[in-house]
């Protein structure tokens, strides 16, 4: 909803930036409003039969409810006569520009309750991590303890709720969850250390280190895969594994994780990271992703840690390649379980 000046159809120019509207794709001078592609401002057609130059925009179809018969700005909720979408009509949601409106739509805290907003105030924002606006370093204002705030647009809330109540060893503990209109806000334990991706910047890892990390990851996966309802991580990669100063291995980032369903024949959403994701995660397998999909990624991870490259580019020699080759077989049933892979690597 924007409060803007109308444009003058005979001239077909934006009165704010003087862009030629007729040259803008999709423009017609019979539209009730137009967002100028030059400056981003909303322009209200003066021919629109409305009481003022405010455009209330339907969340469903983008039409203007305030030119529909019977509309009132004090009605609270209006059911669009074009698409049937119920729109909240609130004077507090008036915006002076399209930029202001879009910023409000992207606000990760939009729609939180007062109680949730108050709880979030317990965590002081100390800046983003790696220049990512969706990962923020925060500190509890009373205890001084550091945490991470993650703003997820892809997630399974049920998995995060389960892990909050049932922590898995060597994964960051979930401290709190908040679901806004735009994302899931996760407050999780801060794990100090360096990711495997950072360690690989200096070249391949020593064989003993690479094998040890792969075993540690498998131990975490073995716990996830043997929960009452197994959880499939689906994004095992160097950036999601951190090694602490005490040389402990932690597995991060559950935003694309899913519950395992043996009756699924395909993943409804194809998630993962290129080269690490198993064929079935990309829709090319014979089944949906399963525990063995994570083993495929561990095989790729082990190859990269040992050689600095993927198997199609470079492979380790001897027995380790035999193990990796079985991890990344096309048929998921031919791969190891996490426990079997640990045993192979120990030998």
N, C-alpha and C positions, 0 to 999 in steps of 0.2 A: 504494500500500500504506500503510494508516494504522493506527496503534495507538490505538484510542479505546475509550471505555466504551460498553457496550451500552445500548439503550433498552428501556423496559418497555412492551410492547405493550398491556397492559390500559388504560394511561392515555393512550396515543396523544399524549404530549407530549415534546418534546425536553428532556432533562434538563439541557442546558446553557443554552439561551435560553428554555425553556418555551413555545416556539411550538407551536401545535396542529398536529400532523403530519397529521391526517386532513383538514385544509383545504388541504394542499399538493398541487398538481397532480401526479398520477401515483403518489401514495403508496398503498402497500398494506402491511398488517401481516404479509404472508407473504413479503415481499422479504427476501433474506439481509442486505442492508444498505441504508441510505438516507442520502443527503446532505441534511441539513436545509437548507431554502431560507431559513430565518431567520438562521442563524449560520454556515452553510457547513461544519459539522462532520459527519464520517461517524459514523453510528450503526449498530452491529452488532446484528442481531436475536439475542436470547439463545436463540432456538429453533434457531439454526444449529448443526449438528453439527461443530464445529471444536475443535481443541485449545486455542485461545486466542482472544482478541478482535482478532486482526490480520486484515485483509482484503487478500489478494493479488488485485489486479484484473487480469483478462485484457485485454491491449491490443487484442484483436480484438473481443470481444463484451461486455466489461464484467462478465462473470460472475466468480464467485469460484473460482479453481482449487483453493484449499486446502480446499474441501468436496467435491472430486472424488476418487473412489477412487484410492488409490495415491500421492496428492500427498505430497511431502516438501519441507521448506524448504531442504534441503541438496542437492537434485537438480540445481541449476545451471540447467537449462532444463526447462520443463514445457510439454507440448503440450496445450492446452485440449481437453477431450473434447467441449465444446459446439460450438466453431467451428474447431478445428484449428490455431489460432494458436500459434506457439512463443513462450513468455514467458521472459525472463531472470529467474531467481529469485536475488536477491542481497540479503543482509541489510543491505547499505549503502544500499539503496533503500527503507528503511522511513521513513515520514513521520508526524509527530505530528498533522498536521491536513490537511484538504483544501486550505487556503490554501498550506501548505508544499508539498504535492504539485503543485498547479497552478503555483506559482512555479518549481519544478524543471522541469516540462514546458515552460515558456516560456523557460527559460534558453538564451540564444543560444549558449553555449559547451558545452552538454551534448553529450557523446559525442566531444569532441575527444581526440586521442591526447596522450600526455605530450609528445611532440616538438612537436606543433602548439601546445599550450598554452605551452610554453617560448618558441617563436618569437613568439607573441602578446605575451608579457611584454616584448618589445623595444619595444613601443609603449605609451607612458604615456597613460592616459586624462586628457584635460583638460576634458571636459564635452561636453554634447550641443550640436547645432547647431539653432537655431530651436525649442528644446524638443522635438525629435524624438528619442526614445530609440533609434531605429535608425540615426541618423547622429551619429557621435562624432568630435570633434576629438582627434587623438592626436599624440604627438611621439616620435620615435625616441630612445630613452634614451642611445644612444651618439653619434649625429650631431647631435641636437637639431633635426633637420629635421621640419617639420609634415606630417602626412598626414591623410586622412579614413578612418575605419572605418565601413563600411556593412554593415548586417545585413539581407540580402534574403531575403524569403520567396517572392517571385516572381522567377524568373531562369532563364537557360539557361547552365549552367556552361560548356558548350563554347565559347560566345561569349566569356566572360570569360577562359578559358584561351587562346583564340586571340589576343585583344587584349593579353594579358600578354606573349605571345611575339612579337606583331607590332603594336607601337603604331601608332596612327593619329594623324597630325598634328592638333594643336589639339583633342585629347581627353585627359582626365586619364590618365596612365599607371597601369596596374594593377601594383602592387608585389608583392602576395601574396594568396593565396586560401586559405580554410579552410572546409571544409563540415562543420557540426555536424549533430546530429539535427534541429535546428529551422530552420536557415537557412544561407545562404552568407555568410561574412564576407569582405568585400573591403577590402583596404588599398590606397588609391589616392592618387595625387598630389593635393596640396592646391593649388587654383587660387584665388589672391586676386583679388577684383574684385566687381562688382555684377551681379546677374542682370538680364536685360531686364525681368523682372517688377518689380524694384525701380526701374529707370529709368522705367517707365511710371507709377509712382505720381505723378509730377509732370506727367503728361499725355502726349499723343502725341509721338513723336520727330520731329526734323527729317527731311525727305524723304531727304536724302543719307545720314544716319545709318541710317535704316531700310533703305534699299536696300543699303548697304554690309554691314550685319549679315546680311541675307538672302543676299547673294552669298557671304559667308564661310561661312554654314551650308551652302549648296549645295556649296561646295568640299569641306567635310568629308564630306557625303553622297555626293558623286561618288566619293570614295575608298572609302567603305563599300560603295557599290553596285557597284563594279567589282573587288571582291576575287574570288579564284578561286571562292569560294561567297559571293555577296553577303549582306551583313547589312542588314536593314531595322530602322531605329531605332524607329519606331512611337510615339514620344512627343515629337515636336518641339513645344515650347511655351515661353513666356517664362521660366518658372522653370528650364528646363533649358539656358538659354543664358547664359553669363557673359562679361562684358566686363572685361578686365584693365585696370589703370592704364596699361598701354602701348597700350591700345585694340586689343587682340587679342581675337578671338572664340573661345570654347571651347564645345563641345557636351558636355553632361553626361548621366549616367544612362542606362545600357543595360539596366536590369532587365527591360523588356518587349520588348527587341530579339529578333529571330528570324532564323534563316537563311532565305534565299529558296529556295523549292522551286517550280519552274515547274509541277509536276504537281499541286500542291494546288488544290483547288476552293473551299476555305473555311478560315478560321483556326479551329483547334481550340479556341483560347481567345481570346476577344474582348477585346483590350487597348487602352489608349490613354486620352486625356483628352477629355472631351466637347467638341464643337465643333472641336477640332483633329484628332481621329481621322477618317480617311477612312471613307466609308460601308462599304467592304468590311471594315474592322477591327471594325465593330459587327455584322457579319453581314448587312448590307443591300446589299452589292455583288454583282457577277456573278462575282467571283473572290476568291481569297485576297489578303491584303495583299502588296504588292510595292514596288519602289523608288518607283513613282508615288504610293504611299500617303504616303510622306514628303513628296513635293512638294505634295500636298493640304494638309498641315500647314504647310508653308512659306508657301503662299498665305494661309492663315488668319492665320499669324503676321505676315506683311507688312501685311495689312489692319489688324490690331490695333495694330501699331507706328505706322502712318500716321494712324489715326483714333481709336484708343482703344476701338474697338468691333468686333464681328463684322460680316461683310458684310450680314446681314439687318437690321442696325441702322443702319449707316453705311458708305458706300463712298468711296474717294478718287476724284478726278476724272481724266478723260483716260486716257492710255496705261497708267498703272499699274493702273487697274481692269481694263483689257483683259487684262493679264498675270495678275492675281489670278484673274479669272474663268476663265481657262484652267487655272490651277493646281487649282481646286476643282471642276472638272467631275465629274459623276457617273460617267461612263465613264473608268476609269483610263487607257485607251489614248489618250484625247484630251489628257491632261496632258503637260507638259514632262518631259524628263529633267533631272537636276540640271545637266548641262553646258549644255543648251539654255536653261534658266532663267537661268543666269549670263550667257549671251550676250544674252538679251533685256534683262536689267537693266543691262548695260553700255551698251546703246544708249539 
